[in-house]
């Protein structure tokens, strides 16, 4: 027969369990009591599918609250149903730290009113593409207007902005997809009619013939071009040789002309000296010959001719000194 359990042991176990339960409730309750939250209301225009009670509310990815509830209410002023979302946002943490007091505000209401004026807005964001769950992100959008529902209620309203999915949906709605599809179908029909027309096939045949002729022309050009290039190169070589020969001839001519001019000038100078000496001798001889003798007249004529010749030689020497190229250039060329 088995031994009965001790009632004292059972009682002690039950009392200990109750003590632990009360202690846990006290600790958790104390933490909750030390935290201070404020409730706000949000109105989103889009679908709330995926947003559940208890979904997190974050600021730059940091949890600052959670969704407290979602309702459906009738707005008598607009005659439509609204879906207010209530959120609890922590304004004082378990350590007693107050966000609004650190910012210099006396209460949470004035703090959030100032942040709303600065552009604080709420936006739905996706937690996971797999589950489709949503959460609420608080951020600043100063360029957006402040649109409030102004419904009756004890809670302050935080304005909202459309989510990325809502903006994408709205953009697709503004595209007039049906009109775009109709235009696309019309364009495809026009393209099909062009491709199936006889004019298109005739044009393609003409293009094919043109391409064949062009291919033949390119083959001929590829065959003839090396010959033309070779002949052109030979012609250029001949022209270069002719130019070199001409330069050499001109240089030799210049050298010979200078040498000839110097030699001729030297000879003419000597001739001039000889003429002067001969003229002096004849003048002396003239003084010794009798004026009545026949030789005297011959001598006078000879002296005159030598004088004229000497004068011409001097003029020619002066001309060569002024025009060194006068031996090879014509008077017309010298004038130019």
C-alpha positions as CSV (number, residue, x, y, z in Angstrom):
1,X,0.0,0.0,0.0
2,X,1.5,3.4,-1.1
3,X,2.3,6.1,1.4
4,X,0.1,9.2,1.5
5,X,1.6,12.6,0.6
6,X,2.2,14.9,3.4
7,X,-0.4,17.6,3.7
8,X,2.2,20.0,5.1
9,X,4.4,19.5,2.0
10,X,1.5,20.2,-0.3
11,X,0.5,23.3,1.5
12,X,4.0,24.6,1.5
13,X,4.3,24.1,-2.3
14,X,1.0,25.9,-2.9
15,X,1.9,28.8,-0.7
16,X,5.3,29.2,-2.4
17,X,3.6,29.2,-5.9
18,X,1.1,31.9,-4.8
19,X,4.0,34.0,-3.4
20,X,5.9,33.8,-6.7
21,X,2.8,34.7,-8.6
22,X,2.0,37.8,-6.4
23,X,5.7,38.9,-6.6
24,X,5.7,38.6,-10.4
25,X,2.5,40.6,-10.7
26,X,3.9,43.2,-8.3
27,X,7.1,43.6,-10.3
28,X,5.4,43.8,-13.6
29,X,2.8,46.1,-12.3
30,X,5.4,48.3,-10.8
31,X,7.2,48.6,-14.1
32,X,4.0,49.4,-15.9
33,X,3.0,51.9,-13.2
34,X,6.3,53.7,-13.6
35,X,5.9,54.0,-17.4
36,X,3.7,56.8,-18.7
37,X,1.9,56.6,-22.0
38,X,-0.3,58.9,-23.9
39,X,-3.0,57.7,-26.3
40,X,-3.3,59.3,-29.8
41,X,-5.6,58.6,-32.7
42,X,-4.6,58.2,-36.4
43,X,-6.7,58.1,-39.5
44,X,-5.3,56.3,-42.6
45,X,-6.9,56.6,-46.0
46,X,-5.7,53.3,-47.3
47,X,-6.4,49.7,-46.3
48,X,-5.4,48.6,-42.8
49,X,-5.1,44.9,-43.7
50,X,-2.1,43.6,-41.9
51,X,-2.3,46.1,-39.0
52,X,-3.2,44.4,-35.8
53,X,-3.7,45.4,-32.2
54,X,-0.3,45.3,-30.5
55,X,1.6,46.2,-33.6
56,X,4.7,48.3,-32.8
57,X,4.9,52.1,-33.2
58,X,8.5,53.2,-33.9
59,X,10.5,56.3,-34.3
60,X,13.5,55.8,-36.6
61,X,13.3,52.1,-36.0
62,X,13.1,52.4,-32.2
63,X,9.9,51.1,-30.5
64,X,8.1,54.0,-28.7
65,X,4.6,52.5,-28.4
66,X,2.1,50.1,-29.8
67,X,-1.3,49.9,-31.4
68,X,-4.0,49.9,-28.7
69,X,-7.0,49.3,-30.9
70,X,-8.7,49.8,-34.3
71,X,-12.4,50.8,-34.7
72,X,-15.0,51.6,-37.4
73,X,-17.0,54.8,-36.7
74,X,-19.5,56.7,-38.7
75,X,-18.8,60.4,-39.5
76,X,-22.0,62.3,-39.6
77,X,-20.4,65.4,-41.2
78,X,-19.0,63.5,-44.2
79,X,-21.4,60.6,-44.2
80,X,-18.7,58.0,-44.5
81,X,-17.2,55.4,-42.2
82,X,-13.8,56.1,-40.7
83,X,-11.3,53.6,-39.2
84,X,-9.5,55.4,-36.3
85,X,-6.3,53.7,-35.1
86,X,-5.5,54.3,-31.4
87,X,-1.9,54.1,-30.4
88,X,-0.2,54.3,-27.0
89,X,3.1,56.2,-27.1
90,X,5.5,56.1,-24.2
91,X,6.4,59.6,-22.9
92,X,8.1,58.5,-19.7
93,X,10.1,55.3,-19.5
94,X,10.5,52.9,-16.5
95,X,13.5,54.9,-15.2
96,X,11.4,58.0,-14.9
97,X,13.0,59.7,-17.9
98,X,10.5,62.1,-19.5
99,X,11.0,63.0,-23.2
100,X,8.9,66.1,-23.1
101,X,10.6,67.5,-20.0
102,X,14.0,67.0,-21.6
103,X,12.8,69.1,-24.5
104,X,11.6,71.9,-22.2
105,X,7.9,71.2,-22.3
106,X,5.6,71.0,-19.2
107,X,3.4,68.2,-20.5
108,X,3.2,65.6,-23.3
109,X,0.3,67.4,-25.1
110,X,2.2,70.6,-25.7
111,X,5.3,68.6,-26.7
112,X,3.4,66.6,-29.4
113,X,1.6,69.7,-30.6
114,X,4.9,71.4,-31.3
115,X,6.3,68.2,-33.0
116,X,3.2,68.1,-35.3
117,X,3.7,71.7,-36.3
118,X,7.3,70.7,-37.1
119,X,6.1,68.0,-39.4
120,X,5.6,64.9,-37.3
121,X,3.5,62.4,-39.2
122,X,2.6,58.7,-39.0
123,X,2.9,56.2,-41.9
124,X,2.1,52.6,-42.4
125,X,5.1,50.4,-43.2
126,X,5.6,46.7,-43.9
127,X,7.1,44.5,-41.2
128,X,7.6,41.5,-43.5
129,X,6.7,40.7,-47.1
130,X,6.1,37.1,-46.2
131,X,3.5,37.7,-43.5
132,X,2.2,41.1,-44.8
133,X,2.1,42.5,-41.3
134,X,2.2,46.3,-40.9
135,X,3.5,48.6,-38.2
136,X,3.4,52.4,-37.7
137,X,6.4,54.6,-38.2
138,X,6.6,58.1,-36.8
139,X,8.8,60.5,-38.8
140,X,9.1,64.2,-39.8
141,X,7.7,65.3,-43.2
142,X,7.8,69.1,-43.0
143,X,6.8,69.6,-46.6
144,X,3.4,67.8,-46.2
145,X,0.3,69.6,-45.1
146,X,-1.5,69.1,-41.8
147,X,-4.8,67.4,-42.5
148,X,-6.9,66.5,-39.5
149,X,-10.3,64.9,-39.3
150,X,-11.2,67.0,-36.2
151,X,-13.5,64.3,-34.8
152,X,-14.9,64.5,-31.4
153,X,-12.8,62.5,-28.8
154,X,-10.5,62.9,-25.9
155,X,-7.3,61.9,-27.8
156,X,-4.9,64.1,-29.8
157,X,-4.8,63.3,-33.5
158,X,-1.4,62.8,-35.3
159,X,-1.6,63.5,-39.0
160,X,-0.7,60.7,-41.4
161,X,0.9,60.5,-44.8
162,X,0.3,57.8,-47.5
163,X,2.5,54.7,-47.5
164,X,4.8,53.7,-50.4
165,X,2.2,51.1,-51.4
166,X,-0.6,53.7,-51.4
167,X,1.5,56.1,-53.5
168,X,2.2,53.4,-56.0
169,X,-1.4,52.4,-56.2
170,X,-2.4,56.0,-56.7
171,X,0.2,56.5,-59.4
172,X,-1.1,53.4,-61.2
173,X,-4.6,54.7,-61.0
174,X,-3.5,58.1,-62.5
175,X,-1.8,56.3,-65.4
176,X,-5.2,55.5,-67.1
177,X,-4.0,52.0,-67.9
178,X,-7.0,51.2,-70.1
179,X,-6.2,54.1,-72.4
180,X,-2.5,53.1,-72.5
181,X,-3.5,49.6,-73.4
182,X,-5.8,50.7,-76.1
183,X,-3.1,52.9,-77.6
184,X,-0.6,50.1,-77.4
185,X,-2.9,47.7,-79.2
186,X,-3.5,50.4,-81.9
187,X,0.2,50.8,-82.4
188,X,0.7,47.1,-82.7
189,X,-2.1,46.8,-85.3
190,X,-0.5,49.6,-87.3
191,X,2.9,47.9,-87.2
192,X,1.3,44.6,-88.2
193,X,-0.4,46.2,-91.2
194,X,2.9,47.8,-92.3
195,X,4.7,44.5,-92.1
196,X,2.1,42.7,-94.0
197,X,1.7,45.3,-96.8
198,X,2.9,44.7,-100.3
199,X,4.8,48.0,-100.3
200,X,6.9,46.8,-97.3
201,X,7.8,43.6,-99.1
202,X,8.7,45.5,-102.3
203,X,10.9,47.9,-100.3
204,X,12.6,44.9,-98.6
205,X,13.3,43.4,-102.1
206,X,14.7,46.7,-103.3
207,X,16.8,47.0,-100.2
208,X,18.1,43.5,-100.7
209,X,19.1,44.3,-104.3
210,X,20.8,47.5,-103.3
211,X,22.8,45.6,-100.6
212,X,24.0,43.1,-103.2
213,X,25.1,45.9,-105.6
214,X,26.9,47.6,-102.7
215,X,28.6,44.3,-101.9
216,X,29.8,44.0,-105.5
217,X,31.0,47.6,-105.5
218,X,33.0,47.0,-102.3
219,X,34.6,43.9,-103.7
220,X,35.7,45.9,-106.9
221,X,36.9,48.7,-104.8
222,X,38.9,46.4,-102.6
223,X,40.5,44.9,-105.7
224,X,41.3,48.2,-107.5
225,X,42.3,50.2,-104.5
226,X,45.7,48.6,-104.0
227,X,46.6,49.3,-107.7
228,X,45.5,53.0,-107.5
229,X,47.4,53.3,-104.2
230,X,50.6,51.8,-105.9
231,X,50.4,54.2,-108.9
232,X,49.8,57.2,-106.7
233,X,52.8,56.2,-104.5
234,X,55.0,55.9,-107.6
235,X,53.8,59.3,-108.9
236,X,54.6,60.9,-105.6
237,X,58.1,59.3,-105.6
238,X,58.8,60.7,-109.1
239,X,57.6,64.1,-108.0
240,X,59.8,64.0,-104.9
241,X,62.8,63.0,-107.1
242,X,62.1,65.9,-109.5
243,X,61.9,68.3,-106.6
244,X,65.2,67.1,-105.2
245,X,66.9,67.4,-108.6
246,X,65.5,70.9,-109.1
247,X,66.8,72.0,-105.7
248,X,70.2,70.6,-106.6
249,X,70.2,72.4,-109.9
250,X,69.2,75.7,-108.4
251,X,71.9,75.4,-105.7
252,X,74.6,74.6,-108.3
253,X,73.4,77.5,-110.5
254,X,73.6,79.9,-107.6
255,X,77.1,78.7,-106.7
256,X,78.3,78.9,-110.4
257,X,76.7,82.3,-110.9
258,X,78.4,83.7,-107.8
259,X,81.8,82.3,-108.9
260,X,81.4,83.5,-112.5
261,X,80.3,86.9,-111.3
262,X,83.3,87.3,-109.1
263,X,85.7,86.1,-111.8
264,X,84.1,88.4,-114.4
265,X,84.2,91.3,-112.1
266,X,87.9,90.7,-111.4
267,X,88.6,90.5,-115.2
268,X,86.6,93.7,-115.8
269,X,88.5,95.5,-113.1
270,X,91.8,94.4,-114.7
271,X,90.5,95.5,-118.1
272,X,89.5,98.9,-116.6
273,X,93.0,99.4,-115.2
274,X,94.5,98.4,-118.5
275,X,92.3,100.8,-120.4
276,X,93.2,103.6,-118.0
277,X,96.9,102.8,-118.4
278,X,96.6,102.6,-122.2
279,X,94.7,105.9,-122.3
280,X,97.4,107.6,-120.3
281,X,100.1,106.2,-122.6
282,X,98.3,107.4,-125.7
283,X,97.8,110.9,-124.3
284,X,101.5,111.1,-123.6
285,X,102.3,109.9,-127.1
286,X,99.8,112.5,-128.5
287,X,101.9,115.3,-127.0
288,X,105.1,114.0,-128.8
289,X,103.5,113.5,-132.3
290,X,103.2,116.4,-134.7
291,X,99.7,117.6,-135.3
292,X,100.3,117.7,-139.1
293,X,101.3,114.1,-139.4
294,X,98.8,111.5,-140.5
295,X,99.6,109.4,-137.5
296,X,98.4,112.2,-135.3
297,X,94.8,111.9,-136.6
298,X,94.9,108.1,-136.3
299,X,96.2,108.5,-132.8
300,X,93.5,110.9,-131.8
301,X,90.8,108.6,-133.1
302,X,92.3,105.7,-131.2
303,X,92.5,107.6,-128.0
304,X,88.8,108.6,-128.3
305,X,87.7,105.0,-128.9
306,X,89.8,103.8,-126.0
307,X,88.2,106.4,-123.8
308,X,84.7,105.5,-124.8
309,X,85.5,101.8,-124.3
310,X,86.9,102.5,-120.9
311,X,83.8,104.4,-120.0
312,X,81.5,101.6,-121.1
313,X,83.6,99.1,-119.1
314,X,83.3,101.2,-116.0
315,X,79.5,101.5,-116.4
316,X,79.2,97.7,-116.9
317,X,81.3,97.0,-113.8
318,X,79.0,99.4,-111.8
319,X,75.9,97.6,-113.1
320,X,77.3,94.2,-112.0
321,X,78.0,95.5,-108.6
322,X,74.4,96.7,-108.2
323,X,73.0,93.5,-109.9
324,X,75.1,90.4,-109.3
325,X,72.7,88.2,-111.2
326,X,72.8,90.4,-114.3
327,X,74.8,87.8,-116.1
328,X,72.0,85.2,-116.1
329,X,68.9,87.3,-115.7
330,X,67.2,89.2,-118.5
331,X,66.7,93.0,-118.2
332,X,62.9,92.3,-117.9
333,X,63.5,89.9,-115.0
334,X,65.8,92.4,-113.3
335,X,63.1,95.1,-113.7
336,X,60.6,92.8,-111.9
